[in-house]
Amino acid sequence: MRNLIHSFLQLFYPHQCLGCGSDFLRLSHLLCSRCIHQLPETGFFEKAGNPVEKAFYGRLRVEKAAALYYFTKNSLVQGLMLQLKYRGNRNAGLFLGRMMGHAILSSGRFTDIDLLVPLPLNAKKQFKRGYNQAELICKGISEVCGIPLEVNTVVRKQFTESQTTQNRVARWLNMEGVFEVRFPDKLINKHILLVDDVMTTGATLEACGSYILSVPGVRLSIATAAYTI
């Protein structure tokens, strides 16, 4: 009966894999199992001293850091990010978060995280988009790992222009004074996992992380869904 209902719904409301276009997937899934297995995993969650961790050496006191997938142009990962950030597909964020959650659980390296903190968006940008993509990713992680999510403690005070064409120094200068920890009591003596969608130079994560580390007793780790190469 379930298969008949699924076939009926597919006839009138086609639900296709975002990767290959196949309709052989559950209504709750974005990708078919074949495309999921083809996603370019980095393996960073299991490896100390991986490239994401090394990117913060000498810049930020980070306990652990990792990214789940490699990000390249015209790839399936880029397609998921486009869906998430520009086409209103909230399920793409939840999917990426759930996949990160499974990587966190299997790695054994992130077992002592106390709170998930999404990299905040400026209020105007979030209102225009309708959501913070990093928050959706956190919700997916929390769903799998059971780690609580703290949304309004770290905020973004200023709007910043796109940094995709800027070098590292320009990105850092662009981030000065952008973030604020409004409720530090919620973070005291906690191990925080700061979460974002894609890491490029890490300047934005570095700026936000420096404010989080100003709270007494805080330990900081970082995780992103993708890492540019």
C-alpha positions as CSV (number, residue, x, y, z in Angstrom):
1,M,0.0,0.0,0.0
2,R,2.8,2.4,0.9
3,N,4.5,1.8,-2.5
4,L,1.2,2.4,-4.3
5,I,0.8,5.7,-2.5
6,H,4.3,6.7,-3.2
7,S,3.9,5.9,-6.9
8,F,0.6,7.9,-7.0
9,L,2.3,10.9,-5.5
10,Q,5.2,10.7,-7.8
11,L,2.8,10.7,-10.8
12,F,1.2,14.0,-9.9
13,Y,3.9,15.6,-7.7
14,P,7.3,14.4,-8.9
15,H,10.0,14.3,-6.3
16,Q,13.4,13.9,-7.9
17,C,16.9,13.5,-6.6
18,L,18.7,16.9,-6.7
19,G,21.8,15.2,-8.0
20,C,20.8,12.8,-10.8
21,G,17.1,13.5,-11.2
22,S,16.1,10.0,-10.3
23,D,12.7,9.6,-8.7
24,F,13.7,6.5,-6.8
25,L,14.0,8.0,-3.4
26,R,11.8,8.7,-0.4
27,L,9.7,11.8,-0.3
28,S,11.7,13.0,2.8
29,H,15.1,12.7,1.0
30,L,16.9,15.2,-1.2
31,L,19.3,12.8,-2.8
32,C,19.2,9.2,-3.8
33,S,21.5,6.7,-2.1
34,R,23.8,6.6,-5.1
35,C,24.3,10.4,-5.1
36,I,24.8,10.4,-1.3
37,H,27.6,7.8,-1.6
38,Q,29.2,10.0,-4.3
39,L,29.5,13.1,-2.2
40,P,33.2,13.9,-1.7
41,E,33.8,13.3,2.0
42,T,36.9,14.7,3.5
43,G,37.4,12.4,6.4
44,F,38.4,15.4,8.5
45,F,36.2,14.6,11.5
46,E,38.3,11.5,12.3
47,K,41.7,13.2,11.7
48,A,43.5,15.5,14.1
49,G,45.7,18.1,12.3
50,N,43.5,18.1,9.2
51,P,43.6,21.1,6.8
52,V,40.7,22.8,8.6
53,E,42.4,22.6,11.9
54,K,45.7,23.7,10.4
55,A,44.0,26.8,8.9
56,F,43.5,28.1,12.4
57,Y,47.0,27.5,13.8
58,G,48.3,30.7,15.2
59,R,45.1,32.5,14.5
60,L,42.5,31.1,16.9
61,R,42.6,28.8,19.9
62,V,40.6,25.9,18.5
63,E,40.3,22.5,20.1
64,K,39.1,20.6,17.0
65,A,37.9,21.6,13.6
66,A,36.5,19.7,10.6
67,A,34.5,20.0,7.4
68,L,32.4,17.1,6.0
69,Y,32.7,17.6,2.2
70,Y,35.0,19.1,-0.3
71,F,33.5,22.1,-2.2
72,T,34.3,22.5,-5.8
73,K,32.6,24.5,-8.6
74,N,29.8,22.8,-10.6
75,S,29.7,20.0,-8.1
76,L,26.8,18.4,-6.2
77,V,27.9,20.0,-3.0
78,Q,27.8,23.4,-4.7
79,G,24.3,22.5,-5.9
80,L,23.2,21.7,-2.3
81,M,24.6,25.1,-1.1
82,L,22.8,27.0,-3.9
83,Q,19.6,25.3,-2.9
84,L,20.2,26.2,0.8
85,K,21.3,29.8,0.4
86,Y,19.5,31.1,-2.6
87,R,16.5,28.9,-3.4
88,G,14.8,28.6,-0.1
89,N,15.4,24.9,0.4
90,R,15.6,24.5,4.1
91,N,15.7,20.7,3.8
92,A,19.1,21.1,2.3
93,G,20.4,22.6,5.5
94,L,18.8,19.9,7.6
95,F,20.2,17.2,5.4
96,L,23.7,18.6,5.6
97,G,23.4,18.9,9.4
98,R,22.2,15.3,9.7
99,M,25.1,14.0,7.7
100,M,27.5,16.1,9.8
101,G,25.8,14.7,12.9
102,H,26.5,11.1,11.8
103,A,30.2,12.1,11.1
104,I,30.5,13.6,14.6
105,L,29.1,10.5,16.3
106,S,31.3,8.1,14.3
107,S,34.5,10.2,14.7
108,G,34.7,9.9,18.5
109,R,36.6,13.3,18.6
110,F,33.7,15.6,19.2
111,T,32.0,13.7,22.0
112,D,32.4,16.4,24.7
113,I,30.6,19.3,22.8
114,D,28.1,21.1,25.2
115,L,26.5,23.6,22.8
116,L,26.0,24.2,19.1
117,V,26.3,27.8,18.0
118,P,25.5,28.7,14.4
119,L,27.5,31.4,12.7
120,P,25.0,34.3,12.9
121,L,23.7,36.3,10.0
122,N,23.0,40.0,10.0
123,A,19.3,40.5,10.9
124,K,18.5,42.2,7.6
125,K,20.1,39.4,5.6
126,Q,18.3,36.7,7.6
127,F,15.0,38.5,7.2
128,K,15.5,38.6,3.4
129,R,16.5,34.9,3.2
130,G,13.9,33.8,5.8
131,Y,16.4,31.8,7.9
132,N,20.0,31.4,8.8
133,Q,21.4,28.4,6.9
134,A,24.0,27.7,9.7
135,E,21.1,27.4,12.2
136,L,19.4,24.8,10.0
137,I,22.6,22.8,9.8
138,C,22.8,23.0,13.6
139,K,19.2,21.7,13.9
140,G,20.2,18.7,11.7
141,I,23.2,18.0,13.9
142,S,21.2,18.3,17.1
143,E,18.6,15.9,15.7
144,V,21.2,13.2,15.3
145,C,23.5,14.0,18.2
146,G,21.2,15.4,20.8
147,I,23.5,18.4,21.4
148,P,21.5,21.5,22.4
149,L,21.4,24.6,20.1
150,E,22.0,28.2,21.3
151,V,20.8,30.7,18.7
152,N,20.6,34.2,20.1
153,T,23.6,34.3,22.4
154,V,26.1,35.3,19.6
155,V,24.8,37.9,17.2
156,R,26.0,39.7,14.1
157,K,25.6,43.5,14.6
158,Q,26.6,44.7,11.1
159,F,25.9,43.8,7.5
160,T,29.0,42.8,5.5
161,E,29.3,42.6,1.8
162,S,30.2,39.4,0.0
163,Q,33.8,38.4,0.7
164,T,34.2,35.9,-2.1
165,T,36.6,38.2,-4.1
166,Q,38.5,39.5,-1.1
167,N,41.9,38.3,0.2
168,R,42.5,37.2,3.7
169,V,43.5,40.6,5.1
170,A,40.6,42.4,3.5
171,R,38.2,39.7,4.9
172,W,39.6,40.2,8.4
173,L,39.3,44.0,8.3
174,N,35.7,43.6,6.9
175,M,34.8,41.5,10.0
176,E,36.1,43.9,12.7
177,G,33.4,44.7,15.3
178,V,30.8,42.6,13.5
179,F,30.0,40.1,16.2
180,E,28.8,40.3,19.8
181,V,28.2,37.9,22.6
182,R,25.0,39.1,24.2
183,F,24.4,36.5,26.8
184,P,27.9,35.2,27.9
185,D,26.5,33.5,31.0
186,K,25.0,30.8,28.7
187,L,28.5,30.0,27.4
188,I,30.7,30.1,30.5
189,N,32.8,26.9,30.9
190,K,31.1,25.3,27.9
191,H,32.7,23.5,24.9
192,I,31.2,25.3,21.9
193,L,30.9,23.9,18.4
194,L,30.7,26.9,16.0
195,V,29.0,25.8,12.8
196,D,28.8,27.3,9.3
197,D,28.0,26.1,5.8
198,V,31.3,26.5,3.9
199,M,34.8,27.4,5.0
200,T,37.0,29.3,2.6
201,T,39.8,31.4,4.3
202,G,38.1,31.0,7.7
203,A,38.2,34.8,8.4
204,T,34.6,35.0,9.4
205,L,34.8,32.0,11.7
206,E,38.0,33.4,13.2
207,A,36.3,36.7,13.9
208,C,33.3,35.2,15.5
209,G,35.3,32.6,17.4
210,S,37.5,35.3,18.9
211,Y,34.4,36.8,20.6
212,I,33.2,33.4,21.8
213,L,36.6,32.8,23.3
214,S,36.4,36.0,25.3
215,V,33.9,34.3,27.6
216,P,35.5,32.8,30.7
217,G,36.2,29.1,30.5
218,V,35.0,28.6,27.0
219,R,36.6,25.9,24.7
220,L,35.9,26.3,21.0
221,S,35.7,23.8,18.1
222,I,34.5,24.5,14.6
223,A,32.6,22.4,12.0
224,T,31.4,23.2,8.5
225,A,29.5,21.3,6.0
226,A,32.0,22.0,3.2
227,Y,35.6,23.1,2.7
228,T,36.8,24.8,-0.5
229,I,39.9,23.4,-2.2
